[in-house]
Amino acid sequence: MKDLKSFGSSELLLEATLHVDDFLGKLRSRKNLSPNTVIAYRTDLEQFFSFLVQHFELVNLRGFDPERVTSVDIRLFIGSLIERGVQPRSIARKLAGVKSFYRFLQEAGHIKSSVLSYITTPRYPRRVPGFLTEQQTEKLFNEVLPACVNDFHTTGNQLLHESFVSERDRSILELLYGSGLRISELIGLKMEYLDLDSGYVKLTGKGSKQRIVPVGQLTVKALKKYFEVRRNFFRISREGEVEDIHYVFVTEKGKKLYPMLLQRLTKKYLVSVTEQKQKNPHILRHSFATHLLNGGADLKSVSEMLGHSNLSTTEIYTHVTFERLKEVYRKAHPNA
């Protein structure tokens, strides 16, 4: 069997026939989805169309009737994904994208009925996100980060450079854990959206949805120190005041951070704290949510701070807190 990606998208995505552009345009405008999400929808549809070309032994999809697809065909599509080793979570996402496309075709009057209405999305086990224990976060901020500062053995400009990197990294970790930011939110955070005096940060999350999240005192302290060091670092390295830095977190060249750098610096500090395989920025966001719920925060408030569109997304963290409650019950109750 050929790889589903072996067919050119120019043959498959015949927008004039299958109305893909109209569908994606609706996602961008009405649902206000992020560009990356729209790209994911397009990629999933490409894979589905590729399957149709192969399954129906077509040259391309010009003139193809979407209503020709049956429930058996959809199940064969799912089976082809399983054969390729696609994970259940990804299969569910791809199927949801195809369902949305067919629903759009039906609502727009391009088809009379949608066979996808009768297809049940396969269930998949909900993955409990990795997180740090409270003891591990204490070790990170009270032992690991200070130790990195004490390891400086240089002077002059090199010392200023190392101080800049150290204070930047600490404030990044403080903000990830203290306010639960996503990677994209932290990288794209601009100075005007951070109010240290009032203790909050204004974020633009998925679907361009905005929210305001508190910034804790320790994070405020770390950020103020970072800004002071950053100002001195760029003043000396560039021989003048720097007024054109719009982003909160930048590289040593004053450029916007990029995801790989954020991944590397997070792993650098977490390797001494946890043995979990995944040591990425998300683990601090997950720790933020888990520790809030462990401390008695209500689910709705945590959901709002995380920027989730519905409570069901946040409920994954209740599994962690419930396991903790069961452990407390087993240790404390005489009849446990």
Protein Blocks (a to p, Z undefined) as FASTA:
>chain_A
ZZfklpcfklmmgmklnommmmmmmmmmmnopafklmmmmmmmmmmmmmmmmmmnopabl
ghiafklpcfklmmmmmmmmmmnopafklmmmmmmmmmmmmmmmmmnopafbdfklmpcc
ddddddddddddfklmmmmmmmmmmmmmmmpccehjllmmmmmmmmmmmmmmmmmmmnop
afklmmmpcfklpcfknopacdddehhiacdddddfklmmmmmmmmmmmmmmmmmmnopa
cfkbfbfbdcfkopacdfklmmmmmmmmmmmmbccfblcfklmmmmmmmmmmmnopafkl
mmmmnopabfklmmmmmmmmmmmmmmmmmmmpmkZZ
